[in-house]
């Protein structure tokens, strides 16, 4: 197996998400996934079975909620913040959104 074979195999693997996993319906025990609208066995709405917890007020919100109805916490803004890459100077701690060769604050050389 060569390097190109290993890269091709790694790229061809399907990434699994939470929506692809099988869960048990709490009402009847049938297999359901999060991308279904209702349980195929008992008809209970999937959104009413599974909830996400607000990190600010601990309110249980619907899975597709963009804002917590209790405290107006923005789930999408937190997700965007988590995806943003930030570089930090090891000397002064200055945070940069782009990678520089020198820190603009303390002039420490990075490379």
C-alpha positions as CSV (number, residue, x, y, z in Angstrom):
1,X,0.0,0.0,0.0
2,X,1.5,3.3,-1.1
3,X,1.1,6.8,0.1
4,X,-1.4,7.7,-2.6
5,X,-3.5,4.6,-1.7
6,X,-3.6,5.7,1.9
7,X,-4.5,9.2,1.0
8,X,-7.2,8.0,-1.4
9,X,-8.7,5.7,1.3
10,X,-8.7,8.4,3.9
11,X,-10.5,10.8,1.5
12,X,-13.1,8.2,0.5
13,X,-14.2,7.4,4.0
14,X,-17.6,8.9,4.8
15,X,-17.7,11.2,7.7
16,X,-20.4,10.4,10.2
17,X,-22.4,13.1,12.0
18,X,-24.9,13.0,14.8
19,X,-27.7,13.0,12.3
20,X,-26.3,9.7,10.8
21,X,-26.2,7.8,14.1
22,X,-29.0,5.5,15.2
23,X,-30.8,6.3,18.4
24,X,-33.6,4.6,20.3
25,X,-37.0,6.3,20.5
26,X,-37.7,6.9,24.2
27,X,-41.4,6.1,23.6
28,X,-41.3,2.7,21.8
29,X,-37.6,1.8,21.5
30,X,-37.5,1.8,17.6
31,X,-34.4,3.0,15.8
32,X,-34.5,6.6,14.8
33,X,-32.0,9.2,13.3
34,X,-32.0,12.9,14.0
35,X,-32.7,13.7,10.3
36,X,-36.1,12.0,10.6
37,X,-39.2,14.1,11.3
38,X,-41.1,11.5,13.2
39,X,-40.5,8.0,14.7
40,X,-41.6,5.4,12.1
41,X,-43.1,3.2,14.7
42,X,-45.1,5.4,17.1
43,X,-45.1,8.8,15.3
44,X,-43.6,10.9,18.0
45,X,-41.8,14.0,16.7
46,X,-38.0,13.6,16.9
47,X,-37.5,17.3,17.8
48,X,-39.6,16.8,20.9
49,X,-37.5,13.8,22.0
50,X,-34.0,15.2,21.7
51,X,-32.9,18.6,23.1
52,X,-29.7,20.7,23.4
53,X,-28.9,22.4,26.7
54,X,-28.2,26.1,26.7
55,X,-24.7,26.7,28.3
56,X,-25.8,30.0,29.8
57,X,-29.1,29.2,31.5
58,X,-29.3,25.4,31.2
59,X,-32.7,25.6,29.4
60,X,-33.4,22.6,27.2
61,X,-33.9,24.0,23.6
62,X,-35.0,22.3,20.4
63,X,-32.2,20.8,18.3
64,X,-32.5,23.3,15.5
65,X,-32.9,26.3,17.8
66,X,-30.7,29.2,16.7
67,X,-31.4,31.3,19.9
68,X,-32.3,30.2,23.4
69,X,-35.9,31.4,24.1
70,X,-35.1,31.8,27.8
71,X,-31.9,34.0,27.8
72,X,-31.4,34.8,24.1
73,X,-28.1,32.9,23.9
74,X,-27.0,32.7,20.3
75,X,-26.0,29.1,19.4
76,X,-24.8,30.1,15.9
77,X,-22.5,32.8,17.1
78,X,-20.8,30.4,19.5
79,X,-20.4,27.9,16.6
80,X,-18.8,30.5,14.4
81,X,-16.5,31.6,17.2
82,X,-15.4,28.0,17.8
83,X,-14.5,27.6,14.1
84,X,-12.5,30.8,13.9
85,X,-8.7,30.2,14.1
86,X,-6.7,32.5,16.3
87,X,-2.9,32.7,16.8
88,X,-1.6,33.8,20.1
89,X,1.9,35.2,20.8
90,X,3.7,32.9,23.3
91,X,5.5,35.9,24.9
92,X,2.8,38.6,25.4
93,X,-0.4,36.7,24.7
94,X,-1.6,39.0,21.9
95,X,-4.3,37.2,19.7
96,X,-4.1,37.6,16.0
97,X,-6.6,36.4,13.3
98,X,-3.9,36.1,10.7
99,X,-0.4,34.5,11.1
100,X,2.4,37.1,11.1
101,X,6.1,36.5,11.2
102,X,6.5,38.9,14.1
103,X,4.2,39.9,16.9
104,X,2.9,43.4,16.3
105,X,2.9,44.2,20.0
106,X,6.2,42.8,21.4
107,X,8.1,42.2,18.1
108,X,8.8,38.6,18.9
109,X,9.8,36.6,15.8
110,X,7.7,33.5,15.2
111,X,9.6,31.9,12.3
